[in-house]
């Protein structure tokens, strides 16, 4: 969302950002699109999950979807656990194919581990670097040194509507949502980065995964 908003406002993106603008997709001018989806679980907030085997961020599950395939990576102190599903034939993820589809399993394992290793610092955020990036972005948006933008080209007003705690199978019962949907670009296959509100919203508005924006855990 954040890269899309900045694109609409004609504000240049910062370096080292994970998100990409959806504006070219909305305007049918797509030149480049990411070929995978990445998401994370949460740390050991719920003790009922017996397969979170490390405390803190290190124990979080990670998942990656590419095409019809989804791999889940579960950190384990001895041998990491992987699960592989074909979402086209098995959308409810009941049939783990990790031992049956060796070629695609090997490819997806390598891809998710490479991505996790390049992204994750196991919850240790470079606060100085993050502060500098944040200040730069806030300055560009006008929150800092706001008098500098008073006489620049007028920007459009953007209103963000966030709904928390609404089930996907019940949201169509909200009248204003249906009216808004008719006049909007609707992304029916959107997948959230994190299954808890604070992590998901911070990623939405910063364009960065948790290890970069500093919100990398349920209670942090």
Secondary structure by P-SEA (a helix, b strand, c coil): caaaaaaaaccccccccccccccccccccccccccccccccccccccccccccccccccbbbbbbcccbbbbbbbbccbbbbbbbcccccccccccccccaaaaaaaaaaaaaaaaaacccccccaaaaaaaaaaaaaaaaccccccccccccbbbbbbbbbbcccccccccccaaaaaaaaaccccccccccccccaaaaaaaaacccccccccccccc
